[in-house]
Amino acid sequence: MNLNLGDDLFLKILFEKYPDVRFVLIVDNLDSKYKDIFSKNQNVTIETNKEKSNLFSRIKFLLARKLSSSLYKQLVKSKLERLMQSQSKETSMLISIGGSVFIQPKKLPAYADIEYYKTFKKVYPNSNLFILGSNFGPYTDPSYKEEYISIFSNSTDVCFREKYSYELFKDIPTIRYAHDIVFSLNTDRYKVNKKSKSIGFSVIGLDKNHTINSSINKPEKDAYIDKQVEIILHFLKKGYSIHLFSFCQGEGDEDTANIIFNKIEPEFQSEVELNFYNGDIDSFLFKYASIEYMFCARFHSLILSILFSQNIYPIIYSNKTTNVLNDLGYQGSSCSIAKMSNLNVEDVEKQIKENHVAIDAGVKESADSQFEKLNLYL
């Protein structure tokens, strides 16, 4: 797990919603910061998956994947069984909570995510499986979807965050739809005055993100950087302050922010602030909530900006963003990363000052209903 604000918000909401339930969060050895992030949550135990960070194990898996599909599949299953069996036999359920957790990687003899859920049901046949807050895809292998039909059918509850994913599996009795879990975040603690003439940019890594790498080419990536620099300089010359936000270092957001910053003329750099998420959720959200206008590339930057009543300009890198905007009935302007070069800066300024999404209590209630089945068990 990389530190990722969106993922960590899911966990924060879950752990705070059920303070009397004991949760076990399994992370990689390198993710020691999770012990700090959730140190105030007395109901959370952090355990490390030591095998994942073992160099010999990684080499063994790589060779097996290239030389023998049957051996690779068996290694995946054996590894997951050891992981599951190392957990407490008192485990009563698995809660899989996250957003884009069902993205098919390149075609493989065995998909680790599919084997993970199968192994859980094998090791804990009487335990419940809850899958909350996700969307499905993209995928190209029909067998990937077929495997999940079986997994979802044998789950206690599966609640997607977009209608598109729901429609793919709606004939399965356990399938539901509700708005993204982060819409249920209690924002009262983050009420701050907006900084006048402030512009924020939630940036996204271009080279470490599988979805982006598979959908746009290098000229389009370059245009994404250059157009944001052009927009930033436009607003700087009009007296605005600029704030660049990185949600996930591991996926290259900080790299993108630094590239943009270094392309800005030196005399303006003092008016540009870099905000990198490092595990301190509250400090990051306080800063984020203080911004007046936000260019939203990260999916959950869009959700947060709507919650914080900011004017927005969505920059779309995945269909999941388009799907959620459609579910909310958004009528404003947006742009895909692949078409950034076509933007007219004057038009963008006008559009971001008009783009605003007001949500009613129904959206927050819908988001909270992601947990309605889980409530029956906890």
N, C-alpha and C positions, 0 to 999 in steps of 0.2 A: 504494500500500500504506500503510495506517495501521499504526502500531506496535500490534501485537496480540500479547499474550503467547502465546496458543495457536498462532498461525502461526509465531511466532519459535521456539517450542519444536520444531516440526517441523524447521525449518532447522537449529537447533542440533544436534539428534540426527543429521540427515543429514550435516552437515559433519564432525562428530566421528567418525562411523562410518567415513568414507572419507577419512582425512587425506592420502592420497597422490593423490587425484583433484582436478583443478582444476575448480572450479565458478564459473559466472558468474551473479550475482544481479542481475536488472534491476529497478530501483526508480524511482519518480518523483524529480524533482529535489528535492522538498520532504522526501524521506526520507533526508536526509543522516545521520541517526543510525545508519542501518544500517552505515555505515563504522566507527562506534564499537562497535556491538554485536558485530560479528564481526571486530574488528581483530586479535584473537589467533589467528584462523583463517587461517593463511598460504596455505591452499588455496582461498580465496574472493576473487574479484574483484567489486567492486560497480560496475555500470554504470548510468547514468541514462537513462531514456526521456524525452528532452527534448521530444519532440513532445507528450506528454500534458499538459505544463504550459504549453503555448503557448496564449495566450488566443484568438488568431485561429483556431487550429485548432478549439478548442472551439466557438466561435461558428459556424464553417462546418459542423461536424457537427450542431449543434442545428438550424440552418436546413434542412439537407438532410433530416434526419429528419422534419421537419414538412411539407416541400414535395414531396419526391420519394423514394419508397422505393427506386427503382433507383439513384439517385445516392448515397443514404445507404449502400446495400450496397456500391457500388463504392468509396466513400471508406474504409469499414471495411477492405475487402480490400487497398486500396493502402497504407494506413497500416501494416497488419500485415506486408505484404511488405517495406516499407522497414525496419521494425523487425527482421525476421528477417535480411534481407540485410546489415544493419549488424553482425551478429554474426560471429564467426570462422567461416571455412569449415571449420575443423577440428572444429566442433561434431559430436559423435558421437551425442548423445542429448538429449532434453528430459525432465526429471523434473518433473512437475506434482505437487507435494506440498502437501496442505492438507486442510481439513475440508469446510466448506460451500462448495465451489467450483462446484457445479452447481445453483445456485438460479436458476430462470428469472425474469428481470426482466419488466416489463410487455411485452406482445406488441409486437415490433419487426420491421421489414422484414428485419433481419439481427441475429443475436446475436453480439456480439463474441467471446464465449468459444468458440462453435462455429467461427467463422471463424479464430480463433487457431490451433486445432488443425489445421484444414484447411490453413492457410497454412504451418504448420511442415512438414507432409508434402509440400507442393508445393515449398518451398524446399530442404528436406533430405530428398529421397525415400528415401535409403538409411540415414537415421538412425532410431534407436529412440525410441519414445515410451512412457514409464512414467507411470502415473497412480496415485498412492499415497495412502492415508489418508483418502479422501473418503467422503461420502455423497451421494446423488442426490436433488435436489428441495429444496423443493416446486416443482412445475411444473403449469401448466394447459393449455399448448399442446401437443397430441399430437406436432406436428412437432418440438418441442424434444427429446423423447425419441427420436424416430425418427432425427434427425440423429446423436444420440450412439450409437445402435446401430451406425451405420457407423463412427464415430470409434473406438469401443471395439474393434470387430472388426479394425481396422487398427492397433491399438496392440500393443506388445510385451507389456505386462502392465498389468492394471487390478485393483487390490486395494481393495475397499471396507472401511469400518470398522464396518459394521452389516449384519445379515442382511437387513433390509428392502430396502436398495439392491441387495444381491446378488441377491435374488429377482427383481428387475425385469429383470435382464440375465443370469441364470444360464445361459441357453442359448448364450451366446457363449463360445467356448473360452478366451479371454484373461481372463475374469472370475474373481476370487477374493474370499474374505472372510477377514479377520483382525481382531483387536482393534485399537483406536485406537493409533496409533504412540506417543503420549505414555506409554502403559503400559510402553514399553521404556526410558523415561528412567532413567538411573543415579541413584538417589536416595541412594546411600551418602554423597555429599559434603554432603547436606542433613540429616543426622541431628543433630537438636537436641532438647533437653528441651522438652516442651510447657509452655507457660505456664499455670499452674493458674487455673481459672475464667476462661478466655479464650474469647470468642465472635467468630467472624469472619463477615463478610457479603461474599460476592462479588456485587457489584451490577452491573446492566446498564442501558445507556442505553435510554430509552423512546421518544425522538423521532427518533433518527438510525439506528435499526435497522429495516431493511425488514421483517423477519419479524414483529417485534412490532407495528409500525405497521399492518400488514395484517391482524392477527389480534385485537387488543384495542382497546377504545374509551377515551376520556379518563377516564370514571369508574373504569374498571378500572385504568388507569395511576395515577390518584390513590390508589386503594385499595392498590396495590402499595407506594407510598411510605408512606402512613399506617400500614399494618399493620407494616411494618418498623420504623417509629419506635416503634410500640406495643410490639413485641417487644423492641427495644433498651432502652426504658425499664424494661420488666419485669425484664430481666436486670441492668441497672445498679443498680436498687434492691435487688438481691440480692447486690451486691458483685462482679459480673463486670466485666472490662474488655472493651471493644468495639473491633473492628478492621474498618474498611471497606476493601475491596480493589477497585481499578479495574484491569481487564485491558486496556482499550482506550479511550484518550482520544477518538480519532476517531469512535467509535460512541456517545459520550455517557456512558460509565461514570462519568467524573469529575463530570459535571454531576449525575448521580443521587446520587453520594456526597455532594456538597456540599449538595444539597437536603435530604437526610436529616439531615446534620449540623446544618444551620441550623434544623431543626424540633425538635431535641432541646433540652430545658430547659437554660439557660446553666449552672446549677450542676453539671450532669452532663457537660458537653462536654469537660472535662479528662480524662475517662476514656474518651474516644473518639479513636481514632487513625486517620488517613487514610493509606492506602498506595496510591500511584499508580504503575503500571508506566511507566517512562520509558526502557526499553531495557536496564537493568541486570538481566539475567535472574537471576543468582545471588543478588544482594541481595534481590530480590523473593521468590524461592523460600525463602531462609533465613527470612525473616519469616513467610511463609505457612505453612511447615512447623511453626512454633512454636505454632500455634493449636490449641486442644483440640477445639472444636466449630465447624463451618462450615455456614452457609446458602449453598448453591451455586446461583447463577443462571447464571453463565457455564458453558458446556459443559465447558471444560477445568479449571474450578475443581473440578468433580465428579471428574474423572479424578485430578487432583493430590491431592485430599482422600482419595481411596481409597488412592493410593500412599503418602501420609503417615500412614495409619492414623488419620484423624480421624473422629469421629462427624459424620454429615452430615444435612442436611435439603435435598433437592433442590427448587429452585423452577424450574418448567419453563416455558420460553417457546417451545420447538420440539419437534416430534416426534422429532428426532434424539436428544434427551436421553432421552425415553421408550424409544426403540428400544434404546439402549445399556444402559439399566437392565434392560430385559427380557432382553437378551443375557447380562447378568451374573447373572440370576436374582434380582434385588433384590426383597425382600419388604417393605421398610420403607415408611414414610409419605413423601409428597411432596405438592406442590401446584402447580397451574398459576398463572401470573401473573394470569390472568383470574378466578381464584376466591380470591384472597388475602383478600378481605373476609370470607370464611366461616371463616377460621382462628380457633380459640380458643387464646389465648396459653398457658394452663396446659397444654393438650393438646400444643402444640408443644414446650414445654419437656420434657415426658415423652418425646415421640417422638424428639427429637434425641438424647436420652441413650440411646435404645435402637437408633437407626439406625446400623449399622456394616456395611461391606462388606469382608470378608476375601477377598483374591484369592490364588490359589496361583501357583506358578511357571509353570503352564500359560498363564495370561493374559499374562504378560510374554513368554513364548516365542512365543505367538501374535502379539503386537504386533510382535516382532522379525521374524517371518516375513513381514511386509509387504515386507521387503527381499529375500526369498529369490530371486526372479527377477533382481532387480537385481544381486545378488551374483555371478551368472553372467557379468555383463558388466563388472564393475568389479574 
